[in-house]
Amino acid sequence: MEKHYIELGGIKYRVEFNWNTTASFLAATGRDDMASLVTFSFAPTDMTALVRCAIKEGERLEGREFNLTAEQIGEYLTATKVMEVLRIFKIHNGADDNENEDVEAKELKKKGLFRHSKRPKA
């Protein structure tokens, strides 16, 4: 898998979204189960925690310590940086799998032309 990085304060950090990131995010935000992710908000505190957990995991995989606090990360985050991280999140979670699908095929799917009708029972 390709590695992804974000630069904060002139330092390049690896960003990784995997199960460890999810578990760390849940713990960091006081959530106790996966169902709470359904109501995940894009509040600045949640986004900062998500970015921190993803960088911490990425740096762990690189064999490096990561000790910036959420407040220190917030000093460097901008809307553009958050969008970079969300793009990486999308890639790491397979959301890009269908992005290259032919536009015409997408339209046909919307119209239901690829749906199979059930055959009547004999």
C-alpha positions in Angstrom: 0.0 0.0 0.0 1.2 3.5 -0.8 2.3 5.6 2.1 0.8 9.1 2.6 2.2 12.1 4.4 1.1 15.5 5.7 3.4 18.4 6.6 2.8 20.2 9.9 5.1 22.9 11.0 7.7 22.1 8.3 7.9 18.4 9.4 6.5 15.6 7.2 4.5 13.0 9.1 3.1 9.7 7.8 -0.7 9.4 8.1 -2.3 5.9 8.4 -5.9 4.9 8.9 -6.2 1.4 10.1 -7.9 -0.5 13.0 -5.4 0.9 15.5 -6.3 4.4 14.4 -10.0 3.7 14.9 -9.4 2.3 18.4 -7.2 5.2 19.4 -9.7 7.7 18.1 -12.5 6.0 20.0 -10.4 6.1 23.2 -9.2 9.7 22.7 -12.8 11.0 22.2 -14.3 9.0 25.0 -16.4 6.8 22.8 -16.8 3.2 23.8 -18.1 1.4 20.8 -18.2 1.3 17.0 -21.8 2.5 16.9 -20.7 5.9 18.1 -18.9 6.3 14.8 -22.2 6.5 13.1 -22.8 9.8 14.8 -19.2 11.0 14.2 -19.3 14.8 13.8 -16.9 17.0 12.1 -16.4 19.2 15.1 -13.0 20.7 15.2 -12.1 18.7 18.4 -13.1 15.4 16.7 -11.1 16.3 13.5 -8.0 17.2 15.5 -8.3 13.9 17.5 -8.7 12.0 14.3 -5.7 13.7 12.7 -3.6 13.1 15.8 -4.5 9.4 15.9 -3.8 8.9 12.2 -0.4 10.6 12.4 0.5 8.7 15.6 -0.2 5.4 13.9 1.6 6.4 10.8 4.7 7.4 12.7 4.5 4.2 14.8 4.7 2.2 11.5 7.7 4.3 10.5 9.4 3.4 13.8 9.2 7.0 15.1 7.8 8.5 18.2 5.1 11.1 17.9 4.4 13.3 20.9 2.6 16.3 19.6 -0.6 17.1 21.6 -3.9 17.8 20.0 -3.4 21.5 20.9 0.0 21.5 19.2 -1.4 19.9 16.1 -4.2 22.5 16.1 -1.6 25.2 15.7 -0.7 23.9 12.2 -4.1 22.6 11.0 -6.0 24.6 8.4 -9.1 23.7 6.4 -6.8 22.6 3.6 -4.7 20.3 5.8 -7.9 18.7 7.1 -9.1 18.1 3.6 -5.7 16.5 2.8 -6.2 14.1 5.7 -9.8 13.3 4.7 -8.6 12.5 1.2 -6.1 10.0 2.7 -8.9 8.6 4.9 -10.9 8.0 1.8 -8.1 6.3 0.1 -7.2 4.1 3.0 -10.8 3.0 3.5 -11.4 2.0 -0.1 -13.7 4.8 -1.0 -11.8 5.4 -4.2 -12.5 1.9 -5.6 -15.3 3.1 -7.9 -14.0 6.5 -8.8 -12.7 5.4 -12.1 -15.9 3.6 -13.1 -17.2 4.7 -16.5 -19.7 7.6 -16.1 -22.1 6.0 -18.6 -22.1 2.8 -16.6 -22.9 4.8 -13.5 -25.8 6.4 -15.2 -27.1 3.0 -16.4 -26.9 1.7 -12.9 -28.9 4.6 -11.6 -31.6 3.9 -14.2 -31.7 0.3 -13.1 -30.7 -1.2 -16.5 -28.3 -3.7 -14.8 -30.8 -4.9 -12.3 -32.0 -8.5 -12.9 -35.7 -9.1 -12.5 -36.9 -12.1 -10.7 -38.2 -14.9 -12.8 -41.7 -16.1 -12.0 -41.9 -19.4 -10.2 -43.0 -22.3 -12.5 
